[in-house]
Amino acid sequence: MAGTALILGMMMGIVACGANSPSSPEAAGQGNAANALPSAAPGSTAKSDKESATRIVTDEFGEVEIPAHPQRVAGMYLEDYLTALGVTPVVQWYHPSWGKQDYLNLSVPQFDITGSLEALLDQNPDLIIVDGAVDAAKYELYSKIAPTYRLKENILQDSTEILKAVADVMNIPDKADSVLAEYEQKAADGKAKLQQAVGQEKVAVLRLNVADKSIALFGVKNRLTGLIYDQFGLEPIPMAAEMTEYQSALSEEVVPELAADHIIVFPANGTWEDPENQEAYKTLEGPLWKNIPAIQNGNVYKMERSHWQSGAITANSMKLDDLLKYMVK
């Protein structure tokens, strides 16, 4: 690293998994980052007129000049949207306590957001796109590496609007239109099949929180899984339908009242092969659960946790695939 490097360090924390985090996975956050940033990215070469062209766009913090045709893009926990648009990011978001979006099967370097920004600098991005986990101070740090676009706060709960915004920043808005048209047709077809198969049978979404040995019920307003009700037409259990919070820890007293005909369950971290997750699942085999229809009828579906804990477009499509696989015979 150049001797003129400016050493910057700051906390890069976001709200951990919990109820109301509006951005990035609800089970992870950003930690300490010691950032050594030189005055210019290494390895710069002459660019063509097209590559060097820029344009002005407006993000959450104001106007920013970005490449008109970005070639090396980093999207912090936005890789799902980039890949849906046919763009391979230069790095993949990673957090040691949560992992990464495994379902994307990306073969790119991981960027540990708890570590040094040098790891991102080494990939020489020409554009960085960030979500609500990045405040103004963190935004300035990213901007020292490459032009940085921060998604606007008012779209962070809407996967459709996020996809459109990412496509606009990439200067490929037509691609978003085609991706959305395909997704909406798939959702409509899937909804019809699910309604025919399960009708008004009640569905509950549960997460096993191994760290604190709790089980969370996800409500209809949960940005990660609420779409199975409002887009795919499934019927929530009354308890989930009445929730105003995104999720709620289940107490032993309310377990017998779940009245679920179908239960979707996934671990907060890791895979179903992990011994701690296998042990946590045994809770659903205990006496408090034995009278729940889903348990009695074998309608409990173990899902892969990384796409069920993402609200992005590819993940949502994969959730529908799961539902059709397990519920439509």
C-alpha positions as CSV (number, residue, x, y, z in Angstrom):
1,M,0.0,0.0,0.0
2,A,1.3,3.4,-0.9
3,G,3.2,5.3,1.8
4,T,0.7,8.2,1.5
5,A,-2.2,6.0,2.7
6,L,-4.6,7.6,5.0
7,I,-5.5,5.3,7.9
8,L,-9.2,5.5,8.8
9,G,-11.0,3.5,11.4
10,M,-14.6,3.4,12.5
11,M,-17.3,1.3,13.7
12,M,-19.4,-0.1,10.8
13,G,-22.3,-1.5,12.8
14,I,-25.9,-2.1,11.7
15,V,-28.8,-3.3,13.8
16,A,-28.4,-7.0,14.5
17,C,-31.1,-9.6,13.7
18,G,-34.1,-8.4,15.3
19,A,-37.2,-7.1,14.8
20,N,-37.1,-4.0,12.8
21,S,-33.9,-3.9,10.7
22,P,-34.9,-2.4,7.4
23,S,-31.8,-3.4,5.4
24,S,-29.3,-6.3,5.0
25,P,-30.0,-9.6,6.7
26,E,-31.8,-9.3,10.1
27,A,-29.3,-11.7,11.6
28,A,-26.1,-9.8,11.0
29,G,-24.4,-6.4,11.2
30,Q,-21.3,-4.5,10.4
31,G,-18.4,-4.4,12.9
32,N,-15.1,-2.6,13.3
33,A,-13.3,-1.7,10.2
34,A,-9.7,-0.4,10.0
35,N,-9.5,1.2,6.6
36,A,-6.2,2.1,4.9
37,L,-7.0,4.0,1.7
38,P,-4.4,5.4,-0.7
39,S,-5.1,8.6,-2.6
40,A,-5.8,6.6,-5.9
41,A,-6.6,3.0,-6.8
42,P,-3.6,1.1,-8.1
43,G,-3.4,-0.3,-11.6
44,S,-5.3,2.4,-13.4
45,T,-5.0,2.4,-17.2
46,A,-6.2,4.5,-20.0
47,K,-9.9,4.0,-20.7
48,S,-12.0,4.3,-23.8
49,D,-14.5,7.2,-24.2
50,K,-17.3,4.9,-23.3
51,E,-15.6,3.6,-20.2
52,S,-14.6,7.1,-19.0
53,A,-18.0,8.6,-19.6
54,T,-19.9,9.6,-16.4
55,R,-23.3,10.9,-15.4
56,I,-24.9,12.5,-12.4
57,V,-27.5,10.7,-10.3
58,T,-29.2,11.4,-7.0
59,D,-29.1,9.0,-4.1
60,E,-30.0,9.2,-0.5
61,F,-27.3,11.7,0.3
62,G,-27.5,13.9,-2.8
63,E,-25.9,14.1,-6.2
64,V,-23.1,11.7,-7.1
65,E,-21.1,11.3,-10.3
66,I,-20.9,7.7,-11.4
67,P,-19.7,5.8,-14.5
68,A,-22.2,5.9,-17.3
69,H,-21.3,2.3,-18.0
70,P,-19.9,0.7,-14.9
71,Q,-17.8,-2.4,-15.4
72,R,-16.6,-3.5,-12.0
73,V,-19.4,-3.2,-9.5
74,A,-19.6,-4.0,-5.8
75,G,-23.1,-4.2,-4.3
76,M,-23.1,-4.5,-0.5
77,Y,-25.7,-7.2,0.2
78,L,-27.2,-6.2,-3.2
79,E,-25.6,-9.1,-5.1
80,D,-29.0,-10.8,-5.6
81,Y,-30.3,-7.8,-7.6
82,L,-27.1,-7.5,-9.6
83,T,-27.1,-11.2,-10.6
84,A,-30.8,-11.0,-11.5
85,L,-29.8,-8.2,-13.9
86,G,-27.0,-10.3,-15.4
87,V,-24.2,-8.5,-13.6
88,T,-21.5,-10.4,-11.7
89,P,-20.2,-8.3,-8.8
90,V,-16.5,-8.1,-8.0
91,V,-17.0,-9.2,-4.4
92,Q,-19.7,-10.8,-2.3
93,W,-20.8,-9.3,1.1
94,Y,-19.8,-11.5,4.0
95,H,-20.2,-11.3,7.8
96,P,-18.5,-13.9,10.1
97,S,-21.5,-14.3,12.3
98,W,-24.0,-14.7,9.5
99,G,-22.1,-15.8,6.4
100,K,-23.2,-14.8,2.9
101,Q,-26.0,-15.3,0.5
102,D,-25.0,-18.9,-0.2
103,Y,-27.9,-19.4,-2.6
104,L,-26.3,-17.2,-5.2
105,N,-23.4,-19.6,-5.7
106,L,-21.1,-16.7,-6.6
107,S,-17.5,-17.5,-7.5
108,V,-16.0,-14.1,-6.5
109,P,-13.9,-13.0,-3.5
110,Q,-15.7,-12.4,-0.2
111,F,-15.7,-9.0,1.3
112,D,-15.8,-9.2,5.1
113,I,-17.5,-6.1,6.2
114,T,-16.0,-6.4,9.7
115,G,-12.5,-6.1,8.2
116,S,-10.4,-3.6,6.3
117,L,-11.8,-1.7,3.4
118,E,-8.4,-2.5,1.7
119,A,-9.9,-5.8,0.7
120,L,-12.5,-4.0,-1.4
121,L,-10.0,-1.5,-2.7
122,D,-7.9,-4.4,-4.0
123,Q,-10.7,-5.4,-6.3
124,N,-10.6,-2.0,-8.0
125,P,-14.4,-1.4,-8.3
126,D,-15.5,1.5,-10.5
127,L,-18.9,1.7,-8.7
128,I,-20.2,0.7,-5.2
129,I,-23.9,0.4,-4.4
130,V,-24.9,0.3,-0.8
131,D,-28.2,-0.1,1.1
132,G,-29.6,1.2,4.4
133,A,-26.9,-0.3,6.5
134,V,-24.6,2.6,5.4
135,D,-25.0,5.9,7.0
136,A,-23.4,9.2,5.9
137,A,-20.1,8.5,7.6
138,K,-19.7,5.0,6.2
139,Y,-20.8,6.4,2.8
140,E,-17.8,8.8,2.9
141,L,-15.4,5.9,3.5
142,Y,-16.8,3.9,0.6
143,S,-16.6,7.0,-1.6
144,K,-12.9,7.1,-1.1
145,I,-12.6,3.8,-2.9
146,A,-15.0,4.5,-5.8
147,P,-18.1,6.5,-6.7
148,T,-20.8,5.2,-4.3
149,Y,-24.5,5.2,-4.7
150,R,-26.7,4.7,-1.5
151,L,-30.2,3.5,-2.1
152,K,-32.9,5.9,-1.1
153,E,-34.4,5.2,2.3
154,N,-38.0,5.2,1.0
155,I,-37.5,2.1,-1.2
156,L,-35.6,-0.2,1.2
157,Q,-38.7,-2.3,2.0
158,D,-39.6,-2.9,-1.6
159,S,-37.7,-5.5,-3.6
160,T,-39.3,-4.3,-6.9
161,E,-38.2,-0.7,-6.4
162,I,-34.7,-1.8,-5.3
163,L,-34.3,-3.8,-8.5
164,K,-35.4,-0.8,-10.5
165,A,-33.0,1.5,-8.7
166,V,-30.0,-0.9,-9.1
167,A,-30.9,-1.2,-12.8
168,D,-31.1,2.5,-13.2
169,V,-27.7,3.0,-11.6
170,M,-26.3,0.3,-13.8
171,N,-27.9,2.2,-16.8
172,I,-29.9,-0.9,-17.8
173,P,-33.5,0.0,-16.8
174,D,-35.0,-2.2,-19.6
175,K,-33.4,-5.2,-18.0
176,A,-35.3,-4.6,-14.8
177,D,-38.5,-4.4,-16.7
178,S,-37.9,-7.9,-18.3
179,V,-36.8,-9.4,-15.0
180,L,-39.9,-8.1,-13.2
181,A,-42.3,-9.2,-15.9
182,E,-40.9,-12.7,-15.7
183,Y,-41.1,-12.7,-11.9
184,E,-44.7,-11.3,-11.8
185,Q,-45.9,-14.0,-14.2
186,K,-44.2,-16.7,-12.2
187,A,-45.7,-15.3,-9.0
188,A,-49.2,-15.3,-10.5
189,D,-48.9,-18.8,-11.8
190,G,-47.5,-20.0,-8.5
191,K,-50.2,-18.3,-6.5
192,A,-52.9,-20.1,-8.5
193,K,-51.3,-23.5,-8.0
194,L,-50.9,-22.9,-4.2
195,Q,-54.4,-21.7,-3.7
196,Q,-55.7,-24.8,-5.5
197,A,-53.5,-27.1,-3.4
198,V,-53.8,-25.6,0.1
199,G,-56.8,-23.2,-0.1
200,Q,-57.3,-21.5,3.2
201,E,-55.1,-23.8,5.2
202,K,-53.1,-21.8,7.7
203,V,-49.3,-21.2,7.4
204,A,-46.7,-20.2,10.0
205,V,-43.1,-19.2,9.3
206,L,-40.6,-20.0,12.1
207,R,-36.9,-19.3,12.7
208,L,-34.8,-21.3,15.1
209,N,-32.5,-18.9,16.9
210,V,-29.8,-21.2,18.3
211,A,-27.8,-18.4,20.0
212,D,-30.5,-17.6,22.5
213,K,-32.4,-20.9,22.2
214,S,-35.6,-19.3,21.0
215,I,-38.1,-19.7,18.2
216,A,-39.3,-16.6,16.3
217,L,-42.7,-16.4,14.5
218,F,-42.5,-14.1,11.5
219,G,-45.5,-11.9,11.0
220,V,-47.3,-10.8,7.8
221,K,-45.3,-7.5,7.8
222,N,-41.9,-9.2,7.8
223,R,-40.1,-7.9,4.8
224,L,-38.3,-11.3,4.3
225,T,-41.3,-13.6,4.3
226,G,-44.5,-11.5,4.3
227,L,-44.7,-11.9,0.5
228,I,-45.8,-15.5,0.8
229,Y,-49.1,-14.1,2.0
230,D,-49.6,-10.9,0.0
231,Q,-47.9,-12.1,-3.2
232,F,-48.3,-15.9,-3.2
233,G,-51.8,-16.0,-1.6
234,L,-51.1,-18.2,1.4
235,E,-53.2,-17.8,4.5
236,P,-51.3,-16.8,7.7
237,I,-52.2,-18.2,11.1
238,P,-54.2,-15.7,13.1
239,M,-51.3,-15.0,15.4
240,A,-49.1,-14.0,12.5
241,A,-51.9,-12.0,10.8
242,E,-52.4,-9.9,13.9
243,M,-48.7,-9.1,14.5
244,T,-47.7,-5.5,14.0
245,E,-44.0,-6.3,14.6
246,Y,-41.8,-8.1,12.1
247,Q,-41.2,-11.1,14.3
248,S,-41.9,-12.3,17.9
249,A,-40.4,-14.9,20.1
250,L,-42.8,-17.7,20.9
251,S,-43.3,-18.4,24.5
252,E,-44.2,-21.9,25.6
253,E,-47.7,-20.7,26.6
254,V,-48.7,-19.8,23.1
255,V,-47.2,-22.7,21.2
256,P,-50.3,-24.9,21.5
257,E,-52.3,-21.9,20.0
258,L,-50.4,-21.8,16.7
259,A,-53.1,-23.7,14.8
260,A,-50.8,-24.1,11.8
261,D,-51.7,-26.5,9.0
262,H,-48.2,-25.9,7.5
263,I,-45.0,-24.8,9.1
264,I,-42.0,-23.3,7.3
265,V,-38.9,-23.4,9.4
266,F,-35.2,-22.5,8.9
267,P,-32.3,-21.9,11.2
268,A,-30.9,-18.4,11.9
269,N,-27.4,-19.5,10.8
270,G,-25.6,-22.4,9.3
271,T,-27.2,-25.4,7.6
272,W,-29.5,-28.3,8.7
273,E,-26.4,-30.5,8.9
274,D,-25.0,-28.5,11.8
275,P,-25.5,-30.5,15.0
276,E,-26.8,-27.4,16.9
277,N,-29.5,-26.8,14.3
278,Q,-30.5,-30.5,14.4
279,E,-30.8,-30.2,18.2
280,A,-32.8,-27.1,18.0
281,Y,-35.3,-28.7,15.6
282,K,-36.0,-31.4,18.2
283,T,-38.0,-28.7,20.1
284,L,-40.7,-29.0,17.4
285,E,-41.0,-32.7,18.3
286,G,-41.7,-32.0,22.0
287,P,-45.0,-32.4,23.8
288,L,-46.1,-28.7,23.4
289,W,-46.1,-29.1,19.6
290,K,-47.8,-32.5,19.2
291,N,-51.3,-31.3,18.7
292,I,-50.5,-28.7,16.0
293,P,-52.0,-29.9,12.7
294,A,-48.8,-29.3,10.8
295,I,-46.9,-31.5,13.2
296,Q,-49.5,-34.2,13.2
297,N,-49.8,-34.4,9.4
298,G,-46.1,-34.0,8.6
299,N,-46.4,-30.6,7.0
300,V,-43.2,-29.1,8.4
301,Y,-40.8,-27.9,5.7
302,K,-37.1,-27.4,6.5
303,M,-35.9,-24.5,4.3
304,E,-32.4,-23.2,3.4
305,R,-31.9,-20.2,5.6
306,S,-29.9,-17.8,3.4
307,H,-32.6,-17.2,0.8
308,W,-35.4,-17.3,3.3
309,Q,-33.6,-14.5,5.2
310,S,-33.3,-12.4,2.1
311,G,-36.0,-10.2,0.6
312,A,-34.4,-9.8,-2.8
313,I,-35.8,-10.8,-6.1
314,T,-34.0,-14.0,-6.8
315,A,-34.5,-15.2,-3.2
316,N,-38.2,-14.5,-3.4
317,S,-38.4,-16.5,-6.6
318,M,-36.6,-19.4,-4.9
319,K,-39.1,-19.2,-1.9
320,L,-41.9,-19.7,-4.4
321,D,-40.0,-22.7,-5.9
322,D,-39.8,-24.2,-2.3
323,L,-43.5,-23.7,-1.6
324,L,-44.5,-25.3,-4.9
325,K,-42.2,-28.2,-4.2
326,Y,-43.5,-29.0,-0.8
327,M,-47.2,-27.9,-0.9
328,V,-48.3,-28.8,-4.4
329,K,-48.5,-32.5,-4.9
